[in-house]
Amino acid sequence: MLKELVLKTRTYRRFYGTEQISDETLRSLVDLARLTASSKNAQALRFKLVGKKDECAKLFPLVHWAGFLPEWGGPKGDEKPSAYILILADTSIQKDTKIDDGIAAQTIMLGATELGLGGCMMGAIERKQILELFSLDESRYTVELVLALGKPKEIVKIVSVGNDGSTKYFRDESQTHFVPKRDLKDIII
Ligand SMILES: Cc1cc2nc3c(=O)[nH]c(=O)nc-3n(C[C@H](O)[C@H](O)[C@H](O)COP(=O)(O)O)c2cc1C
């Protein structure tokens, strides 16, 4: 059961963008993150919900898609995400929240999968401009990750890492997206 959820929780970058995600749904996803482990139980993470169309449109140019697919410029038209969750650190509580960031992000993505949603954790983002866009105090908050969310509109398949050892994701001519994962025997030492 959990393995099925983990398998389904792939990175998706094209969506049925006309399918809205309610504020209540976004709040329910953050509520999952609220309950997860936290270093020193400091709970320094804060979350900004971005679900309104105009806000999504302003945020979109500040995130960067699929560095290994430079010929693809990211989702277009109505294939863009329907919502985003910004993961912020309140640095007045804790400065380095990297591990908490990952736990919160994956928990939210697992929760999204359970609801038939999916998305992309994004670290290639314009942090300063995102803080400015949402009038967030840059002396207090850092933007850790952006989670782009929507109803996935693409097929993503896991494959084994090939003989060339490359872990770069790739797509075929039908735009099926392949993600090489290392075999279990190669990661247990
Ligand atoms: C911390 C982190 C940051 C990421 N940043 C980006 C990003 O900025 N843009 C993007 O398109 N994908 C980003 N990704 C998605 C990864 O490319 C993706 O997880 C990887 O290709 C493996 O695919 P999978 O999530 O389906 O296993 C990020 C993933 C993580 C964990």
The ligand as an SDF file (V2000), in Angstrom:
LIG
                    3D

 31 33  0  0  0  0  0  0  0  0999 V2000
   14.9160   19.2080   -3.4820 C   0  0  0  0  0  0  0  0  0  0  0  0
   14.4070   19.0280   -4.8910 C   0  0  0  0  0  0  0  0  0  0  0  0
   14.4290   20.0930   -5.7550 C   0  0  0  0  0  0  0  0  0  0  0  0
   13.9290   19.9390   -7.0620 C   0  0  0  0  0  0  0  0  0  0  0  0
   13.8960   21.0320   -7.8870 N   0  0  0  0  0  0  0  0  0  0  0  0
   13.3490   20.9260   -9.1160 C   0  0  0  0  0  0  0  0  0  0  0  0
   13.2220   22.0650   -9.9420 C   0  0  0  0  0  0  0  0  0  0  0  0
   13.5880   23.1680   -9.5780 O   0  0  0  0  0  0  0  0  0  0  0  0
   12.6450   21.9070  -11.1610 N   0  0  0  0  0  0  0  0  0  0  0  0
   12.1890   20.6960  -11.5970 C   0  0  0  0  0  0  0  0  0  0  0  0
   11.6620   20.6290  -12.7130 O   0  0  0  0  0  0  0  0  0  0  0  0
   12.3040   19.5770  -10.8330 N   0  0  0  0  0  0  0  0  0  0  0  0
   12.8570   19.6740   -9.6000 C   0  0  0  0  0  0  0  0  0  0  0  0
   12.9380   18.5710   -8.7790 N   0  0  0  0  0  0  0  0  0  0  0  0
   12.3830   17.2820   -9.2330 C   0  0  0  0  0  0  0  0  0  0  0  0
   13.4770   16.2610   -9.5410 C   0  0  0  0  0  0  0  0  0  0  0  0
   14.0130   16.5310  -10.8060 O   0  0  0  0  0  0  0  0  0  0  0  0
   12.8360   14.8560   -9.5030 C   0  0  0  0  0  0  0  0  0  0  0  0
   12.5310   14.5380   -8.1720 O   0  0  0  0  0  0  0  0  0  0  0  0
   13.7670   13.7960  -10.0880 C   0  0  0  0  0  0  0  0  0  0  0  0
   13.9090   13.9790  -11.4720 O   0  0  0  0  0  0  0  0  0  0  0  0
   13.2810   12.3830   -9.8390 C   0  0  0  0  0  0  0  0  0  0  0  0
   11.9830   12.1960  -10.3230 O   0  0  0  0  0  0  0  0  0  0  0  0
   10.8760   11.6100   -9.3680 P   0  0  0  0  0  0  0  0  0  0  0  0
   10.5420   12.7110   -8.3780 O   0  0  0  0  0  0  0  0  0  0  0  0
    9.7210   11.2800  -10.2500 O   0  0  0  0  0  0  0  0  0  0  0  0
   11.4540   10.4270   -8.6690 O   0  0  0  0  0  0  0  0  0  0  0  0
   13.4310   18.6840   -7.4970 C   0  0  0  0  0  0  0  0  0  0  0  0
   13.4150   17.6140   -6.5980 C   0  0  0  0  0  0  0  0  0  0  0  0
   13.8820   17.7780   -5.3090 C   0  0  0  0  0  0  0  0  0  0  0  0
   13.8330   16.6150   -4.3530 C   0  0  0  0  0  0  0  0  0  0  0  0
  1  2  1  0
  2  3  1  0
  2 30  2  0
  3  4  2  0
  4  5  1  0
  4 28  1  0
  5  6  2  0
  6  7  1  0
  6 13  1  0
  7  8  2  0
  7  9  1  0
  9 10  1  0
 10 11  2  0
 10 12  1  0
 12 13  2  0
 13 14  1  0
 14 15  1  0
 14 28  1  0
 15 16  1  0
 16 17  1  0
 16 18  1  0
 18 19  1  0
 18 20  1  0
 20 21  1  0
 20 22  1  0
 22 23  1  0
 23 24  1  0
 24 25  2  0
 24 26  1  0
 24 27  1  0
 28 29  2  0
 29 30  1  0
 30 31  1  0
M  END
$$$$
